[in-house]
């Protein structure tokens, strides 16, 4: 097992067991839901945005360890970033997992803690699990403010 594989497994397990920001966000400005019919994963992402900056975000739902860990790391990574940065990171994350860019060389390089998800590319059926919360977050950002 490579160092990346070991790191991948330990990060997934840690964030599955102790997900960050797994809660209902009170009065979010935007929200969206995602569903993966292949495995039954469901997620709702809630986002608060002020002056173009994500001030808070959270998620609720049920799913596999990869889905929950990805949502947890996403919320940690995006809190405090601008909407534009979040959209670039979404593209970088999606590109890394769907285009097979295991070298990490994308138009938007991922922060180190997200690079562990490069291991998902070995399991194509799990890519949808890892990207589910990210797609919901992108949809939430595109929704009109309440």
CORCOR-V904202 format. One record per pair of residues at least 24 apart in sequence whose ideal C-beta (glycine too) atoms are under 6 Angstrom apart, sorted by the first residue. I is the first residue (numbers start at 1). GAP is how many residues later the second one is. D is the distance in Angstrom with one decimal. If there is no record, write none. Layout:
{{I & GAP & D} {I & GAP & D}}
//
This chain:
{{5 & 114 & 6.0} {7 & 109 & 5.3} {8 & 108 & 4.6} {8 & 111 & 3.6} {11 & 105 & 4.7} {12 & 53 & 5.4} {12 & 57 & 4.5} {15 & 54 & 3.6} {15 & 57 & 4.1} {15 & 58 & 5.9} {16 & 49 & 3.8} {16 & 52 & 5.0} {16 & 53 & 5.1} {19 & 49 & 5.3} {19 & 53 & 4.0} {20 & 52 & 4.7} {20 & 55 & 6.0} {20 & 56 & 5.1} {21 & 37 & 4.4} {21 & 54 & 3.7} {23 & 35 & 4.9} {24 & 36 & 5.9} {25 & 33 & 4.2} {29 & 116 & 4.8} {30 & 110 & 4.4} {30 & 113 & 4.7} {31 & 109 & 5.3} {32 & 104 & 4.7} {32 & 107 & 3.8} {32 & 108 & 3.9} {34 & 98 & 4.7} {34 & 101 & 5.5} {34 & 102 & 3.7} {36 & 92 & 5.1} {36 & 96 & 5.3} {41 & 26 & 4.4} {41 & 88 & 5.8} {41 & 91 & 5.6} {43 & 28 & 5.8} {43 & 89 & 5.6} {43 & 90 & 5.0} {43 & 93 & 5.5} {45 & 88 & 5.9} {45 & 91 & 4.2} {45 & 92 & 4.7} {45 & 95 & 5.1} {47 & 93 & 4.8} {52 & 30 & 5.4} {52 & 31 & 5.4} {53 & 29 & 5.4} {54 & 24 & 5.4} {54 & 27 & 5.7} {54 & 32 & 6.0} {59 & 74 & 5.9} {64 & 65 & 5.4} {66 & 60 & 5.4} {66 & 63 & 4.3} {66 & 64 & 5.2} {67 & 62 & 4.4} {67 & 65 & 5.4} {70 & 60 & 4.6} {70 & 63 & 5.6} {71 & 62 & 3.5} {74 & 59 & 5.4} {74 & 60 & 5.9} {77 & 34 & 6.0} {83 & 58 & 5.6} {90 & 44 & 5.4} {90 & 48 & 5.0} {93 & 41 & 5.6} {94 & 37 & 5.9} {97 & 30 & 4.9} {97 & 33 & 5.8} {97 & 34 & 5.9}}
//
